[in-house]
Amino acid sequence: MRTTDGVTDLDDVRERLIKFALPPKSEELDLAQSRGRILDQAIRSDRDLPPFDRATMDGIAIRASESGPGARFRITGSIAAGDAPGAAPPPGSAVRIATGAPVPEGLDAVVQRELVTEVPDPGNDLVQISADDVDPWNSIHRRGCDASAGDQLVPAERRIDAATIGIAATTGRSLLKVRVRPRCAILTTGDELREVDDPLDQVDDRYRIRDGNGPMLAAALQDLGAEVVSVARAGDELEDTRRSIAEALDQADICITVGGVSAGDLDFVPRAASDLELEEDGRGVAVQPGRPFAWWKREGALRLLGLPGNPVSALVCTHLFIRAWLESSLGIDPRAAWTPRRLLASVKPNPRRVACRPSRFSLDDQGRAGVTVATWNGSGDLAHLIGTQGIARLPRQEEILEVGTIVPTLSWATTTTMNRNPEISS
């Protein structure tokens, strides 16, 4: 839906890009290579967890009914982690047991070693406990209390973290089925850009800038689950821009350009796209920063996304728009990533456009999710991104947004579980 100033509503653009999502595909990866990928298939327990009654302390295993102040037991054996438990000892007896060892059937409590005293008694291994009555199942991790065989331990569509890898290994999976990463190529534009390691020590270099957008967006896209196949740069020249886009499209699902997307004399991306028979599907978004964002398709598929050149605009648009397409292509609902938070400081919104401003996330004095919109000096102010955790979405209005107003927020970081938001308590 177009607004009065000829640009498209933010949510309409996101929904449009979601419709271009690639159908999710899967592949198998070694467990060690799977961290950060999206799980395609749920992980279920292959047996009860724990698979046996397990001691959680070094000490002695006894019958709880035989405990009490000064109770004595004759030691008949010992069990280490990994040993078979053996048969239960006769009444009045106990076994020494190590943390992680299986508790013999018929014994139902473990008394920690610090509460056990050796009793001198030639020819007998006799101990006395200083504990009062010991509760049944004291210091025992009972079989199946964490999960039963066949239980779902990790759902599909979860980003694989260290805990997921631990569960997979525990349940005997050396391979994991994961979602295939969409391939993205990044193309920054502009004669003013220089390599990251350029010393900028020549006379004219005071007017040049190092290319921070390419590395920044590559990192952001990789964090979001993309495979970044190339990061290249084109100068302010039509042929160079056209050739660079064509090369990117040959190796990637989408090409993402940075800069050169507006209507200036040196903005060659739209003309290069037309020469390459790419059809413009949309241009201009009612958002600050990021109004110049545009996108093109070919044969019904999204192929080219044009980001604004200013770094804050580029990063914000990556999370607002490219992320929507990318997560949908991974089989994830991108709408679920937004989290409501309370403003911890008043802020002036933009009366003409939705403002998506870099912000810091924290808790208010009642422990509720809060947000403070960061100071900034416009969409070129990369320095003030440091210390922010994401974006606060401010409505288009004239009035100041007061402390306590609830606004949607989007974290720079992806969540481990992709379909859950914290609730706002009143």
C-alpha positions in Angstrom: 0.0 0.0 0.0 1.4 3.4 -1.1 1.5 6.3 1.4 0.8 9.9 0.5 4.5 10.6 -0.3 4.7 7.8 -2.9 6.6 5.2 -0.8 5.4 1.8 0.4 4.4 0.8 3.9 7.0 -1.0 5.9 4.9 -4.1 6.7 3.7 -4.3 3.1 7.3 -4.5 1.9 8.2 -7.2 4.4 5.1 -9.3 3.4 6.0 -8.8 -0.2 9.5 -10.1 0.3 8.3 -13.0 2.4 6.3 -14.2 -0.7 9.5 -14.4 -2.6 11.1 -16.8 -0.1 12.9 -19.9 -1.4 11.4 -23.3 -0.6 13.4 -24.6 2.4 15.8 -27.4 1.6 17.9 -29.6 3.9 21.3 -31.3 4.0 23.2 -33.4 6.5 26.2 -32.1 8.3 28.7 -33.5 10.7 27.8 -32.6 14.3 31.0 -30.5 14.6 30.0 -28.4 11.6 26.4 -27.7 12.5 26.7 -24.9 15.1 24.7 -21.9 14.1 22.6 -23.7 11.5 18.8 -24.3 11.6 17.8 -27.7 12.6 15.5 -29.3 10.0 14.4 -32.4 12.0 13.5 -32.7 15.7 15.8 -34.6 18.0 14.2 -37.3 20.1 15.6 -39.3 22.9 16.8 -42.7 22.0 16.4 -43.9 25.6 15.3 -42.7 29.0 17.3 -39.8 30.4 19.0 -40.5 32.6 19.0 -44.2 31.4 19.4 -45.5 35.0 19.1 -44.3 38.6 22.3 -42.2 38.9 24.1 -41.1 42.0 24.7 -37.3 42.2 27.2 -37.5 45.0 30.2 -39.5 46.1 29.1 -41.5 49.2 27.3 -44.6 50.1 24.1 -46.1 48.6 21.6 -47.3 51.3 18.0 -48.1 51.9 16.4 -44.9 53.2 14.2 -46.8 55.6 17.4 -48.0 57.4 18.8 -44.5 58.0 18.7 -42.4 61.1 21.2 -40.7 63.5 24.1 -43.0 64.2 22.9 -45.7 61.8 25.7 -48.1 60.8 26.2 -50.1 57.6 28.5 -52.8 56.5 30.1 -52.0 53.1 29.9 -54.9 50.7 31.3 -53.3 47.5 31.8 -50.2 45.4 30.5 -48.9 42.1 32.2 -46.4 39.8 30.7 -44.4 36.9 30.3 -46.8 34.0 30.1 -50.0 36.2 27.2 -52.3 36.2 25.3 -51.8 39.5 25.1 -55.5 40.5 22.6 -56.8 43.0 21.4 -54.9 46.1 23.4 -55.9 49.2 21.6 -57.5 52.1 19.7 -55.5 54.8 22.0 -53.4 57.0 24.6 -53.1 54.2 25.6 -50.4 51.8 27.9 -49.9 48.8 30.3 -47.1 48.2 29.3 -45.2 45.1 30.8 -42.5 42.9 29.0 -39.5 41.3 27.4 -40.7 38.0 27.4 -44.4 39.0 24.2 -46.5 38.7 22.4 -47.2 42.0 21.6 -50.9 42.5 17.9 -51.8 42.4 16.6 -52.0 45.9 18.7 -49.1 47.2 17.0 -45.7 47.2 19.2 -43.1 48.8 22.8 -41.8 48.7 24.5 -40.3 51.7 27.3 -38.0 50.8 30.8 -39.0 51.8 31.2 -36.0 54.2 28.4 -37.5 56.4 30.0 -40.9 56.5 32.5 -41.9 59.2 34.6 -45.1 59.2 34.0 -47.3 62.3 37.0 -49.3 63.5 35.9 -52.9 63.5 38.6 -55.5 62.6 37.5 -57.8 59.7 34.5 -55.6 58.7 34.3 -52.5 56.6 31.8 -50.7 58.8 30.6 -47.0 58.5 28.3 -44.8 60.4 26.3 -41.9 59.1 25.9 -38.6 60.9 22.7 -37.6 59.0 19.2 -37.6 60.4 16.6 -39.7 58.6 17.5 -39.7 54.9 14.6 -39.1 52.4 14.0 -41.7 49.7 15.8 -40.9 46.5 18.2 -38.5 48.2 21.0 -37.5 45.9 19.7 -39.8 43.1 18.9 -38.6 39.6 16.1 -41.0 38.8 15.8 -42.9 35.6 13.6 -41.1 33.0 13.0 -38.0 35.2 14.5 -35.7 32.5 12.9 -37.4 29.5 11.5 -40.8 28.4 12.6 -42.7 25.3 11.0 -41.1 22.3 10.4 -37.7 23.8 11.2 -34.7 21.7 14.2 -33.0 23.2 14.9 -30.3 20.5 12.2 -29.1 18.1 12.9 -28.4 14.4 13.5 -24.8 13.3 15.8 -24.2 16.2 19.2 -22.5 15.7 21.8 -25.1 16.8 23.8 -24.0 19.8 26.1 -25.7 22.2 23.2 -27.3 24.2 21.7 -28.7 21.1 25.0 -30.2 20.0 25.3 -31.7 23.5 21.8 -33.3 23.2 22.5 -34.6 19.7 25.8 -36.2 20.9 24.1 -37.7 24.0 21.4 -39.3 21.8 23.9 -40.8 19.4 23.7 -38.4 16.4 26.9 -37.8 14.6 25.0 -36.2 11.7 22.3 -33.5 11.9 19.8 -32.6 9.2 19.9 -28.8 8.8 18.4 -26.2 6.5 20.4 -25.2 3.4 21.6 -21.6 3.7 20.5 -19.2 1.0 23.4 -17.9 -0.9 24.0 -14.1 -0.9 26.4 -12.0 -2.8 27.2 -8.5 -1.5 28.2 -5.6 -3.8 29.2 -2.2 -2.4 29.3 0.7 -4.8 31.1 4.0 -5.0 34.4 5.5 -6.2 34.9 6.9 -2.7 35.4 3.5 -1.1 38.8 2.0 -0.3 40.0 -1.3 1.1 39.8 -1.9 4.8 43.6 -1.9 5.2 44.2 1.3 3.0 46.2 3.8 5.2 44.4 6.7 3.5 47.7 8.7 3.6 47.6 10.4 0.2 46.5 14.0 -0.3 43.1 13.2 -1.7 42.4 10.4 0.7 40.9 12.8 3.2 37.8 12.6 1.1 37.8 8.8 0.8 36.3 6.3 3.3 37.1 2.6 4.0 34.5 0.1 3.0 32.9 -0.8 6.3 29.5 -1.9 4.8 30.8 -5.0 3.0 32.3 -6.7 6.1 29.5 -5.5 8.4 26.7 -6.8 6.2 28.6 -10.1 5.5 28.8 -10.7 9.3 25.1 -9.7 9.8 23.9 -12.1 7.0 26.1 -15.0 8.2 24.7 -14.5 11.7 21.2 -14.6 10.3 21.9 -17.9 8.5 23.0 -17.0 5.0 26.0 -18.3 3.1 27.8 -15.2 1.9 29.5 -16.3 -1.4 31.2 -13.0 -2.3 31.8 -9.5 -1.1 32.8 -7.2 -4.0 32.9 -3.6 -4.9 31.9 -1.6 -8.1 32.9 1.9 -8.9 30.6 4.7 -10.1 30.4 3.5 -13.7 27.5 1.7 -15.4 29.5 -1.1 -17.1 31.3 -2.0 -13.9 28.1 -2.0 -11.9 26.3 -4.1 -14.6 29.2 -6.6 -14.9 29.5 -6.9 -11.1 25.8 -7.6 -10.6 25.8 -10.2 -13.4 28.8 -12.0 -11.8 27.0 -12.0 -8.4 23.8 -13.4 -9.8 25.7 -16.2 -11.5 26.9 -17.5 -8.1 24.2 -16.5 -5.6 20.4 -16.8 -5.0 20.3 -13.0 -4.5 22.7 -10.1 -5.0 22.6 -7.3 -2.4 23.9 -4.0 -3.5 24.8 -1.2 -1.1 24.5 2.4 -2.4 23.8 3.6 -5.9 20.1 2.8 -5.7 18.6 6.3 -5.7 17.9 8.6 -8.6 21.2 10.5 -8.7 23.6 10.8 -11.7 26.0 8.3 -10.2 23.3 5.8 -9.0 23.8 3.1 -11.6 22.1 0.1 -9.9 18.6 0.7 -11.4 20.0 1.1 -14.9 22.3 -1.9 -14.6 19.3 -4.0 -13.3 17.2 -2.9 -16.3 20.1 -3.8 -18.7 20.2 -7.3 -17.1 16.4 -7.7 -17.7 15.6 -7.6 -14.0 12.1 -6.2 -13.3 11.8 -3.7 -10.6 9.2 -5.0 -8.1 9.2 -2.1 -5.6 11.0 1.0 -4.6 10.9 3.3 -1.6 9.8 2.5 1.9 8.1 4.7 4.5 10.8 4.1 7.1 13.6 6.0 8.7 16.3 5.2 8.0 16.0 3.3 4.7 13.7 5.0 2.4 15.6 4.3 -0.8 15.4 0.5 -0.5 14.4 -1.2 -3.7 14.2 -4.8 -5.1 14.1 -6.5 -8.5 12.9 -9.9 -9.7 13.5 -12.1 -12.7 11.1 -14.9 -13.9 9.2 -14.5 -10.7 12.1 -14.9 -8.3 13.7 -12.3 -6.1 17.2 -11.7 -7.4 18.4 -8.2 -6.5 18.0 -6.1 -3.3 19.3 -2.5 -3.2 20.2 -1.1 0.2 20.9 2.5 1.0 24.6 3.4 1.2 24.7 4.9 4.7 25.8 2.2 7.2 23.0 2.5 9.7 20.4 2.5 6.9 22.1 -0.5 5.4 22.2 -2.5 8.6 18.6 -1.6 9.6 17.3 -2.5 6.2 19.1 -5.8 6.3 17.3 -6.7 9.5 13.9 -5.3 8.4 13.8 -6.7 4.8 16.5 -9.1 3.8 16.1 -10.9 7.1 12.4 -11.4 6.4 13.2 -13.1 3.1 16.1 -15.0 4.5 14.3 -16.4 7.6 11.3 -17.4 5.4 13.7 -19.2 3.1 15.0 -21.1 6.1 11.4 -22.1 7.1 11.2 -19.7 10.0 8.4 -17.2 10.6 10.2 -13.8 10.6 7.2 -12.1 12.3 8.0 -14.0 15.5 11.3 -12.2 16.0 9.7 -8.9 17.2 9.5 -8.4 21.0 7.4 -5.8 22.8 9.4 -3.6 25.2 8.7 -0.5 27.3 10.4 2.8 26.6 12.8 3.7 29.4 13.2 7.2 28.2 10.9 9.5 26.2 11.7 9.9 22.5 10.5 12.0 19.6 9.2 10.0 16.6 9.2 10.9 13.0 5.8 12.5 12.0 6.1 11.3 8.4 7.6 7.8 8.5 7.9 4.9 10.9 11.3 5.2 12.6 13.3 2.1 13.2 16.1 3.4 15.5 19.1 1.5 16.9 18.4 1.0 20.6 19.7 -0.5 23.9 17.8 -3.3 25.6 17.6 -3.6 29.4 15.1 -4.1 32.2 13.1 -1.5 33.9 13.0 -1.1 37.7 10.3 -3.8 37.9 12.3 -6.3 35.9 10.3 -5.9 32.7 11.7 -5.8 29.2 12.7 -2.2 28.4 14.3 -0.2 25.6 16.2 3.1 25.3 16.5 4.6 21.8 20.2 5.4 21.2 21.6 8.9 20.5 22.4 9.2 16.8 23.6 11.8 14.3 21.7 10.3 11.3 22.0 7.2 9.2 25.7 7.7 8.6 26.5 7.5 12.3 28.1 4.1 12.6 29.9 5.0 15.9 26.6 5.1 17.9 25.7 1.6 16.9 28.1 0.3 19.4 26.3 -0.8 22.6 23.0 -1.2 20.9 21.2 -4.6 20.8 18.7 -4.0 18.1 16.0 -1.8 16.6 13.0 0.0 18.3 10.1 0.6 15.9 8.5 4.0 16.6 5.1 4.8 15.1 4.6 7.7 12.7 3.2 10.6 14.9 3.8 14.1 16.0 3.5 13.5 19.8 6.4 12.5 22.0 6.4 8.9 23.0 6.5 8.9 26.8 8.3 6.5 29.2 6.4 3.3 29.6 5.0 3.3 26.0 5.2 -0.2 24.6 7.0 -0.5 21.2 8.0 -3.5 19.0 11.7 -4.3 19.0 14.0 -6.5 16.8 17.3 -7.8 18.1 20.4 -7.7 16.0 21.1 -11.2 17.4 19.0 -14.1 16.3 17.3 -16.1 19.0 18.0 -19.8 19.6 14.3 -20.7 19.4 12.8 -18.9 16.5 9.1 -18.8 17.4 8.8 -17.5 20.9 8.5 -14.0 22.3 8.5 -13.0 26.0 5.3 -11.5 27.3 4.8 -8.0 28.6 3.5 -8.1 32.2 1.3 -5.3 33.4 
